[in-house]
């Protein structure tokens, strides 16, 4: 539903005009995927750190090697869970979307 109404611009005395278009748009809140993925990566790092020192030391591997292995697994799991959480929240927020009327005003004339 779009309509165009040219109206003269009151501020310019020359051949300037405003074009107003009316549209109906859907508005919703959407999560920022980068924030969720970053939070998942951080929580994966913390989990790897805690798991490294939660169990007794292994004679076959050093503490750094154990942390590296756990970090690899926990980071991937944290990133995947963060992305999944963002996707679920995005799906829920799309159900709560609402329609609103919007106007787009474009100025055409000598000022450009």
C-alpha positions in Angstrom: 0.0 0.0 0.0 2.1 2.9 -1.3 1.0 6.3 -2.3 3.0 9.3 -3.6 2.0 12.9 -2.6 4.2 15.6 -4.0 4.2 18.7 -1.8 6.2 21.9 -2.2 9.1 22.4 0.3 8.3 25.4 2.4 12.0 26.2 3.2 13.2 26.5 -0.4 11.7 29.0 -2.8 13.0 27.1 -5.8 11.8 23.9 -7.5 12.0 21.7 -4.5 9.4 19.1 -3.6 8.8 16.4 -1.1 7.6 12.9 -2.0 5.8 11.1 0.8 5.3 7.4 0.5 3.0 5.5 3.0 3.8 1.9 3.7 2.7 -0.7 6.2 5.8 -2.4 7.8 6.2 -5.1 10.4 8.3 -4.2 13.5 9.8 -6.7 15.9 12.7 -7.0 18.2 15.5 -9.3 17.0 18.5 -10.6 18.9 22.0 -9.7 17.9 23.6 -13.0 16.9 27.1 -11.8 17.5 26.4 -11.1 21.1 24.9 -14.5 21.7 27.7 -16.3 19.9 30.3 -14.2 21.8 28.7 -15.0 25.1 28.6 -18.7 24.2 32.3 -18.6 23.4 33.1 -16.9 26.7 31.1 -19.4 28.7 32.8 -22.2 26.7 36.2 -20.7 27.8 35.1 -20.5 31.4 33.8 -24.1 31.3 37.1 -25.4 29.8 39.1 -23.5 32.5 36.9 -24.9 35.3 37.0 -28.4 33.9 40.8 -28.3 33.6 41.3 -27.8 37.3 38.2 -29.7 38.6 39.8 -33.1 38.1 43.2 -34.4 39.3 46.2 -34.0 37.1 46.9 -36.6 34.4 50.5 -37.9 34.0 50.1 -38.4 30.3 49.2 -34.8 29.5 50.3 -31.4 30.8 47.8 -28.9 32.2 48.2 -26.8 29.1 47.4 -29.7 26.8 44.3 -30.7 28.8 43.1 -27.0 28.8 43.7 -26.8 25.0 41.7 -30.0 24.3 38.8 -28.9 26.5 38.9 -25.4 25.2 38.5 -26.7 21.6 35.5 -28.8 22.6 33.9 -26.2 24.9 34.3 -23.3 22.6 32.6 -25.1 19.7 29.8 -26.3 22.0 29.4 -22.7 23.5 29.2 -21.1 20.1 26.7 -23.7 18.9 24.5 -23.2 22.0 24.7 -19.4 21.7 23.7 -19.5 18.1 20.8 -21.9 18.9 19.6 -19.7 21.7 19.6 -16.7 19.4 17.7 -18.6 16.7 15.1 -19.7 19.2 14.7 -16.1 20.6 14.4 -14.8 17.0 11.7 -17.3 16.2 9.7 -16.3 19.3 10.1 -12.6 18.6 8.9 -13.0 15.0 5.6 -14.3 16.4 5.2 -11.0 18.4 5.8 -8.8 15.4 3.2 -6.0 14.8 2.3 -4.0 11.8 2.6 -0.2 11.8 2.2 2.5 9.2 5.4 4.3 8.1 6.0 7.3 6.0 9.1 7.8 3.8 9.8 11.4 2.9 12.2 12.1 0.1 13.2 15.7 -0.8 13.9 16.4 -4.4 15.1 19.7 -5.7 17.9 22.3 -5.8 19.5 21.4 -2.5 21.0 18.2 -3.8 
